[in-house]
């Protein structure tokens, strides 16, 4: 009789263990990268793409670009400087900068110059070519394209919370500065406001 009871206890324990393991399984659903999915209300890929696209459309349709082309008879060369994250949360600024760069390059209206970090790597490669590459394929120093304008900016947030509800306000400011005389030729701003209502249920 005690043997049967022990056997039943083991069976019940195995069932409970199986249910627990099943409850801890991970379900993965592939999504279209263009689909909007806001889980936490924090800055996400949609915000990064939308802000970059809208702000670069604005900067490329302002008078500075036409004035430069009329004077210099060529497309302006732009470089992205520092974009600082002054918000309350972690934001992948590098991804945002890449979105900005892609929109500018793909517009065909400007030339784009590599960042200081990228230039250091390329200069190292040219220095190596000076020693190891053939004369026919060697790339000489001193022929870099200088930037005409630098794009800089900040990302800020204001968080207003009341109980489980939270208002998240994002403000992105970008300025385009002439490297000749430090003139700010464009000052752009984009705001995002999100109302995040969290359930009081706890599991």
For each residue, the residues with C-beta under 8 A, 3 or more apart:
1: 4 5
2: 5 6
3: 6 7
4: 1 7 8
5: 1 2 8 9
6: 2 3 9 10
7: 3 4 10 11
8: 4 5 11 12
9: 5 6 12 13
10: 6 7 13 14
11: 7 8 14 15
12: 8 9 15 16
13: 9 10 16 17
14: 10 11 17 18
15: 11 12 18 19
16: 12 13 19 20
17: 13 14 20 21
18: 14 15 21 22
19: 15 16 22 23
20: 16 17 23 24
21: 17 18 24 25
22: 18 19 25
23: 19 20
24: 20 21
25: 21 22
26:
27:
28:
29:
30:
31: 35 37
32: 35
33:
34:
35: 31 32
36: 46
37: 31 44 46
38: 41 44 46 194
39: 44
40: 196
41: 38 166 168 194 196
42: 89 168
43: 47 48 87 89 91 155 170
44: 37 38 39 47 48
45: 48 49 95
46: 36 37 38 49 50
47: 43 44 50 51 170 192
48: 43 44 45 51 52 92 95 96 99
49: 45 46 52 53 99
50: 46 47 53 54
51: 47 48 54 55 96 99 172 190 192
52: 48 49 55 56 96 99 100 102 103
53: 49 50 56 57 99 103
54: 50 51 57 58 190
55: 51 52 58 59 100 172 174 188 190
56: 52 53 59 60 100 103 104 107
57: 53 54 60 61 103
58: 54 55 61 62 186 188
59: 55 56 62 151 174 176 186 188
60: 56 57 65 104 107 109 110
61: 57 58
62: 58 59 65 185 186
63: 66 67
64: 67 68 176 185 186
65: 60 62 68 69 76 109 110
66: 63 69 70
67: 63 64 70 71
68: 64 65 71 72 76 148
69: 65 66 72 73 74 75 76
70: 66 67 73
71: 67 68
72: 68 69 76 148
73: 69 70
74: 69
75: 69 109 110 111
76: 65 68 69 72 110 111 148 149
77: 110 111 112 113 145 146 147 148 149
78: 104 110 111 112 113 147 148 149 150 151 176
79: 112 113 114 115 147 149 150 151
80: 83 97 100 101 115 150 151 152
81: 150 151 152
82: 152
83: 80 93 96 97 100 152 153 154 155 174
84: 93 153 154 155
85: 90 91 93 154 155
86: 154 155 156 157
87: 43 91 155 156 157 170
88: 157 159
89: 42 43 157
90: 85
91: 43 85 87 96 155
92: 48 95 96
93: 83 84 85 96 97 155
94: 97 98
95: 45 48 92 98 99
96: 48 51 52 83 91 92 93 99 100 155
97: 80 83 93 94 100 101
98: 94 95 101 102
99: 48 49 51 52 53 95 96 102 103
100: 52 55 56 80 83 96 97 103 104 151 174
101: 80 97 98 104 105 112
102: 52 98 99 105 106
103: 52 53 56 57 99 100 106 107
104: 56 60 78 100 101 107 109 110 112
105: 101 102 110 112
106: 102 103
107: 56 60 103 104 110
108:
109: 60 65 75 104
110: 60 65 75 76 77 78 104 105 107
111: 75 76 77 78 145
112: 77 78 79 101 104 105
113: 77 78 79 145 146 147
114: 79 118 119 122
115: 79 80 118 119
116: 119 120
117: 120 121
118: 114 115 121 122
119: 114 115 116 122 123 144
120: 116 117 123 124
121: 117 118 124 125
122: 114 118 119 125 126
123: 119 120 126 127 141
124: 120 121 127 128
125: 121 122 128 129
126: 122 123 129 130 139 140 141
127: 123 124 130 131 141
128: 124 125 131 132 133
129: 125 126 132 133 137 138 139
130: 126 127 133 138 141
131: 127 128
132: 128 129
133: 128 129 130 137 138 139
134: 137 138
135: 138
136:
137: 129 133 134
138: 129 130 133 134 135
139: 126 129 133 143
140: 126 143
141: 123 126 127 130
142:
143: 139 140
144: 119
145: 77 111 113
146: 77 113 179
147: 77 78 79 113 150 179
148: 68 72 76 77 78 178 179 180
149: 76 77 78 79 176 177 178 179 185
150: 78 79 80 81 147 176 177 179
151: 59 78 79 80 81 100 174 175 176 177
152: 80 81 82 83 174 175 177
153: 83 84 172 173 174 175
154: 83 84 85 86 172 173
155: 43 83 84 85 86 87 91 93 96 170 171 172
156: 86 87 170 171 172 173
157: 86 87 88 89 168 169 170 171
158: 169 171
159: 88 166 167 168 169
160: 166 167 169
161: 165 166 167
162: 165 166
163:
164: 197 198 199 200
165: 161 162 195 196 197 198
166: 41 159 160 161 162 195 196 198
167: 159 160 161 193 194 195 196
168: 41 42 157 159 193 194 195 196
169: 157 158 159 160 191 192 193 194
170: 43 47 87 155 156 157 191 192 193 194
171: 155 156 157 158 189 190 191 192
172: 51 55 153 154 155 156 189 190 191 192
173: 153 154 156 187 188 189
174: 55 59 83 100 151 152 153 186 187 188 189
175: 151 152 153 184 186 187 188
176: 59 64 78 149 150 151 184 185 186 187 188
177: 149 150 151 152 182 183 184 185
178: 148 149 181 182 183 184 185
179: 146 147 148 149 150 182
180: 148 183
181: 178
182: 177 178 179
183: 177 178 180
184: 175 176 177 178 187
185: 62 64 149 176 177 178
186: 58 59 62 64 174 175 176
187: 173 174 175 176 184
188: 55 58 59 173 174 175 176
189: 171 172 173 174
190: 51 54 55 171 172
191: 169 170 171 172
192: 47 51 169 170 171 172
193: 167 168 169 170
194: 38 41 167 168 169 170
195: 165 166 167 168
196: 40 41 165 166 167 168
197: 164 165
198: 164 165 166
199: 164
200: 164
201:
202:
203:
